[in-house]
Amino acid sequence: MPKIIAILALPGVQLLDVSGPLDVFAQANIEAGRTVYDLRVIACRPGPIRSSSGVRLLPDEVAGKTPEHEQARIDTLLVAGAPDAATAQLAPRVRDWLRTTAARARRFGSVCTGAFALAASGLLDRRRLTTHWASVEALAQVCPTVSIEADSLYVRDGKLRTAAGVTAGLDLALALVEEDLGREIAMQVASQLVMFFKRPGGQLQFSRKGETRPAGRSALQEVQRWVAANPALAHRVPDLAERVGLSPRHFARLFQAEVGLTPAAWVEAVRVDAARALLETEAEAPKRVAARCGFANADTLRRAFIKHVGVSPAEYRRRFGGPSAEPVQA
């Protein structure tokens, strides 16, 4: 009997959160030469589901109104995210359906911000998971007991499967196909869909977290803007404190309290942002990029870059550099 894959599409769903995984499972049926997966889209309420792009989906069923025997047959339940998922209110009927179905299913999970619906249904407490990089902090506030792997494309924790932003839903679906049908079929699916079998790097390489935007009182913001404009300078705490007329100790305490990072950590993040911009637009050698961004050498740049972005500067340039950022020999 085919495995039922049910995707709950929240109102305003991002279309690729639904269509991407469905295409992976549909291709797996083709590669396997039989109907392994029975694919279904579930709505939160009757009628077409309007996606964030305006395209409407016609659901197969409505959550909470599916026949009992059909609900019990669901093998894999995924919740597809929407731009406003963090603030959307799920109807009690939908939350009850999610809890009951997840308990019965062999596995359940979410794509992107669909994790907020699982959290609202009490399905994420003390679990390990991932979500879109821009929603990590918001999800941690909603569900403080979770352990969020911010750089992961997808995470497996017992029955729970979660994927990061949008296209990572394809990565997750491919991993589920590999679980069910083995590596060879999954590789054939990836080949037909022209996608990575195992995508290199994590999601932080795509992030624009904004953690280096000026924050705190105006005097601190002035210092931050000066640092961002001059990343190559030393930026020691005593020098930064002198610019605002504070003692180094008081400045360090005030900075961390109002900005949320130590001065050293913030300066490092600013320098990594500056390096990203150079790698995306210019073709300078790594040692020159390091010097212009305040790193002691190319090795120091590489270590900081991997910590913040998840890939090396060279790999980042290959993926995100424009025509003017062709690599140059060091």
URHU-V881532 format. One record per pair of residues at least 12 apart in sequence whose ideal C-beta (glycine too) atoms are under 10 Angstrom apart, sorted by sequence separation. I is the first residue (numbers start at 1). J is the second residue. D is the distance in Angstrom with one decimal. If there is no record, write none. Layout:
<<I;J;D> <I;J;D>>
//
This chain:
<<7;19;9.5> <25;37;4.4> <47;59;8.3> <115;127;9.7> <119;131;9.5> <136;148;5.3> <152;164;6.6> <153;165;9.0> <161;173;9.5> <163;175;8.9> <174;186;5.6> <177;189;5.8> <178;190;9.5> <186;198;9.8> <212;224;7.6> <223;235;9.2> <236;248;8.6> <237;249;8.7> <240;252;8.9> <251;263;7.4> <252;264;8.9> <277;289;9.9> <278;290;9.8> <286;298;4.1> <287;299;9.5> <289;301;6.5> <290;302;8.5> <293;305;9.7> <301;313;6.2> <302;314;8.3> <24;37;9.4> <25;38;9.3> <26;39;6.5> <46;59;8.6> <110;123;9.2> <118;131;9.8> <135;148;9.3> <136;149;9.2> <137;150;9.3> <149;162;8.9> <151;164;8.6> <173;186;9.7> <174;187;9.1> <177;190;9.1> <214;227;9.6> <227;240;7.4> <238;251;8.6> <241;254;9.3> <276;289;9.9> <285;298;8.1> <286;299;9.1> <314;327;7.1> <7;21;6.6> <25;39;5.7> <43;57;7.9> <45;59;9.4> <109;123;9.3> <110;124;8.9> <115;129;6.3> <129;143;9.3> <136;150;4.8> <148;162;9.1> <150;164;8.6> <153;167;8.9> <154;168;5.9> <161;175;7.7> <183;197;8.4> <214;228;8.0> <226;240;8.6> <237;251;6.5> <238;252;9.8> <241;255;8.9> <275;289;5.6> <278;292;6.6> <279;293;9.9> <287;301;8.4> <290;304;9.4> <7;22;6.8> <22;37;9.0> <43;58;8.9> <44;59;9.0> <47;62;8.8> <79;94;9.9> <108;123;7.2> <115;130;8.1> <116;131;8.0> <124;139;8.3> <131;146;9.3> <133;148;9.9> <135;150;9.9> <136;151;9.8> <149;164;9.0> <153;168;4.5> <154;169;8.5> <161;176;6.8> <174;189;6.2> <212;227;8.9> <213;228;9.3> <237;252;5.6> <240;255;7.9> <248;263;9.3> <274;289;8.8> <275;290;7.6> <278;293;7.0> <286;301;6.6> <290;305;9.6> <298;313;8.0> <5;21;7.7> <23;39;9.6> <41;57;5.9> <43;59;3.6> <46;62;5.5> <102;118;7.7> <115;131;4.4> <127;143;8.6> <130;146;10.0> <146;162;9.8> <152;168;8.7> <153;169;9.7> <154;170;9.8> <156;172;9.1> <173;189;8.8> <174;190;6.0> <212;228;6.7> <223;239;9.8> <224;240;9.3> <227;243;9.6> <277;293;9.0> <286;302;7.5> <289;305;9.6> <298;314;9.8> <314;330;9.9> <5;22;7.7> <22;39;5.3> <41;58;7.9> <42;59;6.0> <43;60;8.5> <45;62;6.5> <114;131;8.3> <115;132;8.6> <126;143;9.3> <129;146;6.1> <130;147;9.9> <131;148;6.7> <133;150;6.0> <153;170;9.6> <154;171;5.5> <155;172;9.0> <223;240;5.5> <226;243;7.0> <275;292;8.2> <276;293;9.3> <7;25;9.5> <21;39;8.9> <22;40;9.4> <41;59;4.8> <42;60;7.0> <43;61;7.3> <44;62;7.5> <45;63;8.3> <112;130;9.7> <113;131;6.3> <114;132;9.8> <124;142;8.9> <125;143;6.8> <127;145;8.1> <128;146;7.5> <129;147;7.4> <130;148;6.3> <131;149;9.4> <132;150;9.7> <133;151;8.0> <153;171;4.8> <154;172;4.1> <161;179;9.1> <223;241;8.9> <237;255;8.5> <274;292;7.4> <275;293;4.6> <5;24;9.8> <22;41;7.7> <40;59;8.2> <41;60;5.5> <42;61;5.2> <43;62;5.1> <44;63;5.7> <45;64;9.4> <46;65;7.9> <79;98;7.3> <98;117;6.7> <99;118;9.6> <102;121;7.6> <110;129;7.9> <112;131;6.6> <113;132;5.9> <116;135;7.6> <124;143;5.1> <125;144;9.6> <126;145;4.8> <127;146;5.8> <128;147;4.6> <129;148;6.2> <130;149;4.8> <131;150;8.5> <152;171;9.9> <153;172;7.6> <154;173;9.2> <156;175;7.6> <170;189;9.8> <171;190;9.6> <174;193;8.4> <178;197;8.6> <271;290;9.1> <274;293;4.4> <275;294;9.2> <286;305;9.7> <5;25;5.5> <40;60;4.4> <41;61;8.0> <42;62;7.0> <43;63;6.9> <44;64;8.7> <45;65;9.4> <77;97;9.6> <98;118;7.0> <101;121;9.8> <102;122;9.7> <103;123;8.9> <109;129;8.0> <110;130;9.3> <111;131;9.2> <112;132;5.0> <115;135;7.6> <119;139;6.6> <123;143;9.5> <125;145;5.0> <126;146;7.2> <127;147;7.3> <128;148;8.0> <129;149;7.2> <130;150;7.1> <154;174;9.2> <156;176;9.4> <170;190;9.1> <173;193;9.9> <178;198;9.7> <220;240;9.3> <223;243;5.5> <273;293;8.7> <274;294;7.7> <275;295;7.6> <5;26;9.8> <39;60;8.5> <40;61;6.3> <42;63;5.3> <77;98;7.7> <100;121;9.7> <102;123;5.5> <110;131;7.4> <111;132;9.4> <113;134;9.0> <115;136;9.9> <118;139;9.8> <122;143;9.1> <124;145;7.9> <125;146;7.4> <126;147;8.0> <127;148;9.6> <128;149;6.7> <130;151;8.1> <131;152;9.6> <154;175;6.0> <174;195;7.3> <222;243;7.7> <223;244;5.9> <271;292;9.5> <272;293;7.7> <274;295;9.7> <3;25;9.0> <19;41;9.5> <38;60;9.7> <42;64;9.5> <43;65;9.4> <95;117;8.1> <98;120;8.4> <99;121;5.2> <112;134;9.9> <113;135;5.4> <116;138;7.9> <120;142;7.8> <124;146;5.3> <130;152;4.3> <153;175;9.1> <154;176;9.2> <174;196;8.7> <175;197;9.8> <222;244;7.5> <241;263;8.7> <271;293;4.6> <279;301;9.9> <5;28;9.9> <18;41;6.3> <42;65;9.7> <57;80;9.9> <79;102;9.4> <94;117;7.8> <95;118;9.9> <98;121;4.2> <99;122;6.6> <112;135;7.8> <116;139;6.5> <119;142;5.3> <120;143;8.9> <124;147;9.9> <129;152;8.6> <130;153;7.4> <156;179;8.6> <170;193;7.4> <174;197;7.1> <175;198;9.0> <220;243;10.0> <223;246;10.0> <240;263;6.0> <270;293;8.6> <271;294;4.8> <272;295;9.0> <290;313;8.6> <42;66;7.5> <77;101;5.2> <97;121;8.8> <98;122;9.0> <99;123;6.6> <115;139;5.9> <119;143;4.3> <124;148;9.7> <128;152;9.4> <130;154;6.5> <131;155;9.4> <171;195;8.0> <174;198;8.8> <219;243;8.5> <220;244;7.0> <270;294;8.4> <271;295;6.3> <289;313;6.9> <77;102;5.8> <85;110;9.2> <88;113;9.2> <95;120;6.2> <96;121;8.1> <98;123;6.7> <113;138;8.8> <118;143;8.8> <129;154;9.3> <130;155;4.6> <170;195;6.0> <171;196;7.7> <174;199;9.3> <219;244;4.5> <237;262;8.9> <40;66;9.1> <71;97;7.6> <90;116;8.9> <94;120;9.1> <95;121;4.5> <113;139;8.2> <116;142;6.6> <119;145;9.9> <129;155;5.2> <170;196;9.2> <171;197;9.4> <218;244;9.8> <219;245;8.2> <220;246;9.7> <237;263;5.3> <240;266;9.8> <268;294;8.8> <275;301;6.1> <279;305;8.7> <286;312;9.3> <2;29;8.4> <63;90;9.2> <64;91;8.0> <74;101;5.6> <77;104;8.9> <78;105;9.8> <85;112;7.9> <86;113;6.3> <90;117;5.9> <94;121;8.1> <95;122;8.0> <115;142;9.2> <116;143;8.7> <119;146;7.5> <128;155;6.0> <129;156;9.4> <130;157;9.8> <171;198;8.3> <217;244;9.2> <219;246;8.4> <236;263;8.8> <237;264;7.4> <240;267;8.4> <267;294;7.5> <268;295;8.9> <275;302;9.9> <286;313;5.9> <13;41;9.4> <63;91;8.4> <64;92;9.1> <65;93;8.3> <72;100;9.3> <74;102;9.2> <77;105;4.8> <85;113;3.8> <88;116;7.4> <95;123;9.4> <115;143;8.5> <118;146;9.9> <127;155;9.1> <128;156;8.7> <129;157;6.4> <136;164;9.4> <167;195;8.7> <171;199;5.7> <223;251;8.7> <235;263;7.7> <236;264;9.1> <286;314;7.1> <289;317;9.1> <42;71;9.9> <51;80;9.5> <52;81;9.6> <64;93;4.0> <71;100;7.2> <72;101;8.7> <75;104;9.6> <76;105;6.2> <77;106;9.2> <78;107;9.0> <79;108;8.1> <81;110;6.8> <83;112;9.5> <84;113;8.5> <85;114;6.6> <86;115;9.5> <87;116;8.5> <88;117;7.9> <128;157;4.2> <135;164;9.4> <170;199;9.0> <235;264;8.6> <271;300;9.6> <272;301;8.3> <275;304;8.1> <276;305;8.1> <13;43;9.6> <40;70;8.9> <52;82;6.3> <63;93;7.0> <64;94;6.2> <71;101;5.9> <74;104;6.9> <75;105;6.3> <76;106;6.5> <77;107;7.7> <78;108;7.2> <79;109;7.5> <80;110;7.7> <81;111;5.9> <82;112;8.5> <83;113;7.5> <85;115;8.0> <86;116;5.2> <90;120;5.3> <127;157;5.3> <128;158;8.8> <135;165;8.3> <237;267;9.4> <271;301;8.1> <275;305;6.3> <279;309;9.7> <5;36;9.5> <13;44;9.6> <18;49;8.5> <49;80;9.6> <51;82;8.3> <52;83;5.4> <62;93;9.2> <63;94;4.8> <64;95;9.3> <66;97;7.8> <73;104;8.9> <74;105;5.2> <75;106;5.1> <76;107;5.3> <77;108;4.2> <78;109;5.5> <79;110;4.5> <80;111;5.1> <81;112;3.5> <82;113;6.4> <85;116;4.5> <89;120;8.1> <90;121;7.1> <115;146;8.6> <126;157;9.7> <127;158;7.7> <129;160;6.4> <130;161;10.0> <131;162;6.6> <132;163;9.1> <133;164;6.7> <134;165;7.7> <168;199;8.2> <220;251;8.6> <224;255;9.0> <235;266;9.4> <236;267;9.3> <286;317;9.1> <2;34;8.5> <3;35;9.5> <5;37;5.1> <6;38;9.1> <7;39;7.8> <8;40;9.8> <9;41;5.6> <11;43;8.4> <19;51;9.3> <42;74;9.1> <52;84;8.7> <62;94;9.2> <63;95;9.2> <64;96;6.7> <65;97;8.6> <68;100;9.8> <72;104;5.7> <73;105;9.5> <74;106;8.7> <75;107;7.6> <76;108;7.0> <77;109;7.5> <78;110;6.4> <79;111;7.2> <80;112;7.3> <81;113;3.3> <82;114;8.0> <84;116;9.5> <85;117;6.6> <88;120;8.6> <127;159;9.6> <128;160;7.8> <129;161;8.7> <130;162;5.2> <131;163;8.2> <132;164;5.8> <133;165;6.7> <167;199;8.8> <171;203;9.8> <219;251;9.7> <223;255;8.3> <235;267;4.9> <268;300;9.8> <272;304;5.6> <276;308;8.8> <298;330;6.9> <2;35;4.9> <3;36;6.4> <4;37;7.8> <5;38;7.0> <6;39;8.4> <7;40;7.2> <8;41;8.2> <9;42;6.9> <10;43;9.1> <11;44;6.0> <18;51;7.9> <49;82;9.8> <63;96;8.9> <64;97;4.4> <71;104;7.3> <72;105;9.3> <75;108;9.9> <76;109;8.0> <77;110;9.4> <78;111;6.0> <79;112;9.3> <80;113;8.9> <81;114;4.1> <86;119;9.5> <115;148;8.9> <124;157;9.6> <127;160;5.4> <129;162;4.0> <130;163;6.9> <131;164;6.5> <132;165;3.8> <234;267;9.4> <235;268;9.7> <271;304;7.0> <272;305;5.8> <275;308;9.3> <276;309;7.0> <1;35;9.6> <2;36;6.2> <3;37;5.5> <4;38;4.8> <5;39;5.3> <6;40;4.9> <7;41;5.6> <8;42;4.6> <9;43;6.3> <10;44;6.3> <11;45;7.6> <15;49;9.7> <17;51;9.0> <40;74;8.2> <63;97;4.3> <64;98;9.3> <71;105;9.5> <74;108;8.7> <79;113;9.0> <80;114;5.2> <81;115;7.4> <82;116;9.0> <85;119;9.8> <128;162;8.7> <129;163;9.4> <130;164;5.1> <131;165;7.8> <132;166;7.5> <168;202;9.6> <220;254;7.1> <233;267;9.5> <271;305;9.4> <272;306;9.8> <275;309;8.9> <279;313;5.8> <283;317;8.6> <2;37;6.0> <3;38;6.8> <4;39;8.1> <5;40;6.9> <6;41;7.9> <7;42;6.7> <8;43;7.9> <9;44;7.8> <16;51;9.2> <17;52;9.3> <38;73;8.6> <42;77;8.5> <62;97;9.1> <63;98;7.3> <66;101;8.7> <79;114;3.5> <81;116;7.5> <82;117;9.1> <85;120;9.4> <127;162;8.5> <129;164;9.9> <130;165;9.4> <168;203;6.6> <219;254;9.1> <220;255;6.2> <224;259;7.5> <235;270;8.6> <269;304;8.8> <272;307;8.2> <273;308;8.5> <278;313;9.2> <279;314;8.7> <282;317;9.5> <2;38;4.1> <3;39;9.7> <4;40;6.2> <5;41;9.8> <6;42;5.3> <8;44;7.2> <13;49;6.2> <15;51;4.4> <16;52;9.7> <19;55;9.3> <38;74;9.6> <42;78;9.7> <64;100;9.1> <78;114;7.0> <79;115;7.6> <81;117;8.1> <123;159;9.6> <124;160;7.7> <132;168;8.4> <167;203;9.6> <223;259;9.9> <227;263;8.9> <231;267;8.0> <235;271;8.9> <268;304;5.6> <272;308;4.5> <273;309;9.7> <279;315;9.9> <280;316;8.1> <1;38;8.5> <2;39;9.1> <12;49;8.5> <13;50;8.5> <14;51;6.8> <15;52;7.2> <16;53;9.1> <38;75;8.6> <42;79;9.2> <64;101;9.7> <79;116;8.6> <80;117;9.2> <123;160;7.7> <131;168;9.6> <217;254;8.1> <221;258;9.5> <231;268;10.0> <271;308;9.4> <272;309;6.7> <276;313;8.7> <279;316;5.5> <280;317;7.6> <11;49;6.7> <12;50;6.7> <13;51;5.2> <14;52;5.1> <15;53;5.5> <19;57;8.7> <37;75;8.4> <42;80;9.7> <63;101;8.2> <79;117;4.7> <124;162;8.7> <130;168;8.1> <164;202;8.0> <165;203;6.4> <168;206;9.7> <216;254;7.7> <220;258;6.0> <221;259;9.2> <228;266;9.9> <269;307;9.8> <275;313;6.5> <279;317;4.4> <283;321;7.9> <10;49;8.3> <11;50;7.0> <12;51;6.9> <13;52;6.7> <14;53;7.7> <15;54;9.3> <18;57;6.8> <37;76;8.5> <41;80;8.7> <79;118;6.0> <164;203;4.4> <167;206;9.3> <216;255;7.2> <220;259;6.6> <224;263;9.6> <227;266;7.8> <228;267;9.5> <231;270;5.8> <232;271;8.5> <268;307;8.4> <269;308;6.4> <278;317;9.1> <279;318;9.5> <280;319;9.7> <281;320;9.7> <282;321;8.6> <283;322;9.7> <289;328;10.0> <9;49;4.9> <11;51;9.2> <12;52;5.3> <13;53;9.6> <15;55;5.6> <78;118;9.9> <163;203;9.6> <164;204;9.6> <215;255;9.6> <216;256;9.9> <223;263;8.8> <227;267;6.0> <230;270;9.7> <231;271;4.9> <268;308;7.7> <276;316;7.0> <279;319;9.7> <280;320;5.2> <281;321;7.7> <282;322;9.2> <283;323;9.6> <288;328;8.5> <8;49;10.0> <9;50;10.0> <10;51;9.9> <11;52;9.7> <12;53;9.8> <15;56;9.9> <18;59;10.0> <77;118;9.6> <165;206;7.5> <216;257;8.2> <217;258;6.3> <229;270;9.7> <231;272;9.3> <272;313;9.5> <275;316;8.7> <276;317;9.6> <279;320;7.1> <280;321;5.7> <281;322;6.1> <283;324;6.3> <284;325;8.9> <286;327;9.1> <289;330;9.9> <9;51;7.8> <10;52;10.0> <13;55;9.8> <15;57;7.7> <79;121;9.0> <118;160;8.1> <130;172;9.5> <164;206;8.8> <165;207;9.2> <216;258;3.3> <217;259;9.9> <224;266;7.3> <228;270;5.3> <231;273;8.3> <232;274;8.5> <275;317;10.0> <279;321;6.0> <280;322;6.4> <281;323;9.8> <282;324;6.6> <283;325;5.3> <285;327;8.5> <286;328;9.0> <288;330;8.4> <111;154;9.0> <153;196;9.8> <164;207;9.8> <215;258;6.5> <216;259;5.1> <220;263;9.7> <223;266;9.8> <224;267;9.4> <227;270;5.6> <228;271;9.5> <231;274;4.4> <278;321;9.7> <279;322;10.0> <281;324;6.2> <282;325;5.8> <283;326;5.1> <284;327;9.8> <285;328;5.0> <286;329;9.9> <287;330;5.6> <13;57;7.6> <44;88;9.3> <79;123;9.3> <118;162;8.1> <215;259;4.9> <216;260;8.9> <227;271;8.9> <230;274;9.8> <231;275;8.4> <276;320;7.9> <280;324;9.4> <281;325;5.8> <282;326;9.8> <283;327;6.9> <284;328;6.4> <285;329;6.7> <286;330;5.5> <86;131;9.7> <109;154;8.5> <115;160;9.7> <153;198;9.3> <154;199;9.7> <214;259;8.7> <215;260;7.2> <228;273;7.8> <229;274;9.7> <280;325;6.1> <283;328;4.9> <285;330;4.4> <44;90;7.2> <45;91;7.4> <77;123;9.9> <85;131;9.5> <86;132;9.9> <109;155;8.8> <153;199;6.1> <213;259;9.8> <215;261;9.1> <220;266;10.0> <224;270;7.8> <228;274;7.6> <231;277;9.9> <279;325;6.5> <282;328;9.2> <284;330;9.7> <44;91;6.7> <85;132;9.5> <109;156;8.7> <115;162;5.8> <153;200;10.0> <212;259;9.5> <227;274;10.0> <231;278;10.0> <278;325;8.2> <9;57;6.1> <45;93;9.1> <86;134;9.9> <109;157;9.1> <114;162;8.3> <115;163;9.0> <153;201;8.5> <211;259;9.1> <279;327;9.6> <44;93;8.7> <45;94;8.3> <86;135;6.2> <107;156;8.7> <114;163;8.5> <115;164;9.8> <153;202;6.1> <154;203;9.6> <211;260;7.9> <212;261;8.9> <7;57;9.9> <9;59;6.8> <44;94;5.1> <81;131;8.0> <85;135;8.1> <109;159;8.3> <110;160;8.7> <111;161;9.4> <112;162;9.1> <151;201;8.4> <152;202;5.8> <153;203;5.8> <211;261;7.1> <8;59;9.3> <25;76;8.9> <43;94;9.5> <81;132;7.3> <87;138;9.0> <107;158;8.6> <108;159;6.1> <109;160;5.5> <110;161;8.1> <111;162;8.0> <112;163;6.7> <151;202;3.5> <152;203;7.1> <215;266;9.2> <7;59;9.5> <42;94;9.3> <86;138;4.9> <107;159;4.9> <108;160;6.6> <109;161;3.5> <110;162;5.2> <111;163;4.7> <112;164;6.9> <113;165;8.3> <150;202;8.2> <151;203;6.1> <152;204;9.5> <7;60;9.7> <8;61;9.7> <44;97;9.1> <85;138;9.6> <86;139;7.5> <106;159;7.1> <107;160;7.4> <108;161;7.3> <109;162;5.0> <110;163;7.0> <111;164;8.6> <112;165;5.0> <113;166;9.5> <149;202;8.4> <150;203;7.6> <151;204;4.6> <6;60;8.5> <9;63;9.8> <81;135;8.4> <85;139;9.7> <105;159;7.4> <107;161;5.7> <108;162;9.7> <109;163;7.3> <111;165;8.6> <112;166;5.5> <149;203;9.6> <150;204;6.7> <151;205;8.6> <211;265;9.3> <212;266;6.7> <6;61;7.9> <8;63;6.1> <21;76;9.6> <42;97;8.4> <86;141;9.3> <87;142;10.0> <111;166;7.5> <112;167;9.3> <114;169;9.0> <211;266;7.9> <212;267;9.2> <22;78;9.8> <42;98;9.8> <86;142;7.3> <103;159;9.1> <111;167;9.6> <112;168;7.3> <151;207;8.8> <212;268;9.7> <6;63;9.2> <21;78;6.5> <102;159;7.6> <111;168;7.3> <112;169;6.8> <150;207;8.4> <212;269;5.0> <22;80;9.7> <102;160;8.7> <111;169;3.8> <211;269;5.7> <212;270;4.9> <232;290;9.6> <21;80;8.0> <42;101;8.9> <110;169;9.1> <111;170;9.2> <150;209;9.1> <211;270;9.4> <212;271;9.3> <232;291;6.8> <235;294;7.1> <6;66;8.7> <18;78;8.9> <20;80;9.2> <109;169;10.0> <111;171;10.0> <209;269;8.7> <212;272;8.6> <232;292;5.7> <234;294;7.7> <17;78;8.7> <19;80;9.3> <111;172;6.7> <212;273;5.4> <231;292;7.5> <232;293;6.5> <233;294;6.6> <17;79;8.8> <18;80;4.7> <110;172;9.1> <111;173;8.6> <211;273;8.9> <212;274;9.3> <231;293;4.9> <232;294;4.7> <17;80;3.7> <18;81;9.7> <109;172;7.3> <210;273;9.7> <231;294;4.7> <232;295;8.9> <6;70;9.4> <16;80;8.9> <17;81;5.3> <209;273;9.5> <230;294;8.5> <231;295;9.1> <6;71;8.8> <15;80;8.9> <17;82;8.0> <208;273;9.0> <4;70;7.9> <13;79;9.4> <14;80;7.0> <4;71;9.5> <6;73;9.4> <13;80;5.0> <14;81;6.1> <109;176;9.0> <136;203;9.8> <227;294;9.1> <4;72;9.9> <6;74;4.8> <13;81;7.0> <14;82;6.2> <17;85;9.9> <208;276;9.2> <4;73;5.3> <5;74;8.1> <6;75;8.4> <7;76;9.0> <8;77;7.0> <9;78;9.7> <10;79;7.0> <12;81;9.5> <13;82;4.9> <14;83;6.9> <107;176;7.6> <133;202;9.0> <134;203;9.9> <3;73;9.0> <4;74;4.9> <5;75;6.8> <6;76;7.1> <7;77;8.0> <8;78;7.2> <9;79;8.4> <10;80;6.5> <12;82;4.2> <13;83;9.1> <133;203;5.2> <2;73;9.5> <3;74;8.9> <4;75;5.3> <5;76;4.9> <6;77;5.2> <7;78;4.9> <8;79;4.7> <9;80;5.1> <10;81;6.8> <11;82;6.7> <12;83;6.4> <14;85;9.3> <132;203;7.7> <133;204;6.3> <136;207;9.4> <205;276;9.4> <1;73;8.0> <3;75;3.9> <4;76;7.5> <5;77;8.3> <6;78;7.3> <7;79;7.6> <8;80;6.8> <9;81;9.5> <10;82;4.5> <12;84;6.0> <13;85;8.7> <107;179;8.4> <130;202;9.0> <131;203;9.6> <133;205;9.7> <134;206;10.0> <137;209;9.1> <2;75;8.7> <3;76;6.7> <4;77;9.0> <5;78;7.3> <6;79;9.6> <7;80;5.5> <9;82;8.3> <10;83;9.9> <11;84;8.6> <12;85;8.2> <44;117;9.0> <106;179;9.9> <130;203;7.7> <133;206;7.1> <134;207;7.2> <136;209;8.8> <1;75;9.5> <10;84;8.7> <11;85;9.5> <106;180;9.8> <132;206;9.7> <133;207;4.1> <134;208;8.1> <137;211;10.0> <10;85;5.9> <132;207;9.1> <133;208;8.7> <134;209;7.3> <12;88;7.7> <133;209;6.7> <134;210;8.7> <11;88;7.1> <10;88;6.5> <11;90;9.9> <10;90;8.2> <8;90;9.8> <77;159;9.7> <81;163;9.2> <76;159;9.7> <78;161;7.6> <79;162;9.6> <80;163;9.9> <10;94;9.0> <77;161;9.7> <78;162;9.3> <81;165;8.3> <76;161;8.0> <78;163;8.4> <81;166;7.9> <8;94;7.8> <80;166;9.6> <81;169;8.8> <8;97;8.3> <80;169;7.5> <8;98;7.1> <21;111;6.6> <20;111;7.9> <78;169;8.0> <8;101;8.7> <17;110;9.0> <18;111;8.1> <17;111;4.5> <78;172;8.0> <6;101;7.4> <16;111;8.8> <17;112;5.5> <78;173;8.4> <16;112;9.0> <17;113;8.5> <18;114;9.9> <14;111;8.5> <17;114;6.8> <76;173;9.5> <211;308;9.2> <13;111;9.5> <14;112;6.7> <78;176;9.0> <6;105;8.2> <13;112;9.5> <14;113;8.3> <209;308;9.0> <8;108;9.8> <13;113;9.7> <14;114;9.5> <76;176;6.7> <205;305;9.9> <4;105;8.9> <13;114;8.5> <75;176;10.0> <207;308;9.1> <6;108;9.3> <8;110;9.1> <204;306;9.8> <207;309;7.9> <3;106;8.0> <10;113;8.4> <76;179;9.8> <204;307;9.5> <205;308;9.8> <206;309;9.3> <207;310;8.8> <7;111;8.1> <10;114;6.9> <76;180;9.0> <204;308;7.1> <205;309;5.3> <206;310;9.4> <9;114;9.1> <75;180;9.1> <201;306;9.8> <204;309;5.5> <205;310;5.3> <8;114;7.5> <10;116;8.8> <204;310;4.2> <205;311;5.0> <7;114;8.9> <10;117;6.2> <202;309;8.9> <203;310;7.6> <204;311;8.3> <201;309;8.4> <202;310;4.3> <8;117;7.2> <201;310;5.4> <202;311;7.9> <8;118;9.8> <200;310;9.8> <201;311;4.3> <205;315;8.1> <200;311;7.4> <201;312;9.3> <205;316;6.3> <206;319;9.4> <201;315;6.9> <205;319;7.0> <206;320;8.8> <200;315;7.2> <201;316;8.6> <205;320;7.7> <14;132;9.9> <200;318;9.9> <201;319;7.9> <200;319;8.4> <37;173;9.8> <37;176;9.4> <37;177;8.6> <36;177;8.5> <21;163;8.4> <20;163;9.5> <37;180;8.4> <36;180;6.9> <37;181;9.7> <24;169;8.4> <28;173;8.5> <32;177;9.0> <36;181;6.6> <17;163;8.7> <20;166;7.5> <24;170;5.6> <27;173;9.5> <28;174;8.6> <31;177;8.6> <20;167;6.6> <22;169;9.5> <23;170;7.7> <24;171;9.0> <26;173;10.0> <27;174;9.4> <17;165;9.0> <20;168;8.9> <21;169;4.9> <24;172;8.7> <25;173;6.1> <28;176;8.9> <29;177;9.9> <32;180;9.2> <16;165;9.7> <17;166;6.1> <20;169;4.7> <21;170;6.6> <24;173;3.7> <25;174;9.5> <28;177;4.6> <32;181;5.9> <36;185;8.9> <16;166;5.2> <17;167;9.3> <19;169;9.1> <20;170;4.5> <21;171;9.6> <23;173;8.2> <24;174;5.5> <27;177;8.5> <28;178;9.6> <31;181;7.9> <32;182;9.8> <14;165;9.0> <15;166;9.4> <16;167;6.7> <17;168;9.6> <18;169;8.3> <19;170;9.7> <20;171;9.3> <21;172;6.9> <22;173;8.0> <24;175;9.6> <25;176;7.9> <14;166;5.9> <17;169;5.4> <20;172;9.2> <21;173;3.8> <24;176;8.2> <25;177;6.9> <28;180;7.9> <29;181;9.9> <33;185;9.7> <16;169;7.0> <17;170;10.0> <20;173;7.0> <21;174;9.0> <24;177;6.4> <28;181;6.2> <31;184;8.8> <32;185;5.9> <16;170;8.2> <31;185;5.1> <14;169;9.1> <21;176;8.3> <25;180;9.5> <31;186;8.6> <21;177;9.9> <31;187;9.3> <32;188;9.1> <28;185;6.3> <31;188;4.5> <32;189;9.3> <151;308;9.9> <27;185;9.5> <28;186;7.7> <30;188;9.0> <31;189;5.6> <151;309;9.0> <152;310;9.6> <30;189;8.4> <151;310;4.9> <28;188;8.6> <29;189;9.7> <31;191;9.1> <150;310;9.4> <151;311;9.9> <27;188;8.3> <28;189;5.3> <31;192;7.2> <7;169;9.3> <24;186;9.1> <27;189;4.7> <30;192;7.7> <26;189;9.4> <27;190;9.0> <25;189;8.8> <27;191;9.7> <28;192;9.8> <24;189;6.1> <27;192;5.5> <7;173;9.9> <23;189;9.3> <24;190;8.7> <27;193;6.0> <26;193;10.0> <5;173;8.6> <24;192;9.8> <23;192;9.8> <24;193;6.8> <23;193;6.8> <5;176;8.3> <24;195;8.4> <23;195;10.0> <3;176;9.7> <20;193;9.3> <20;195;9.5> <3;180;7.1>>
//
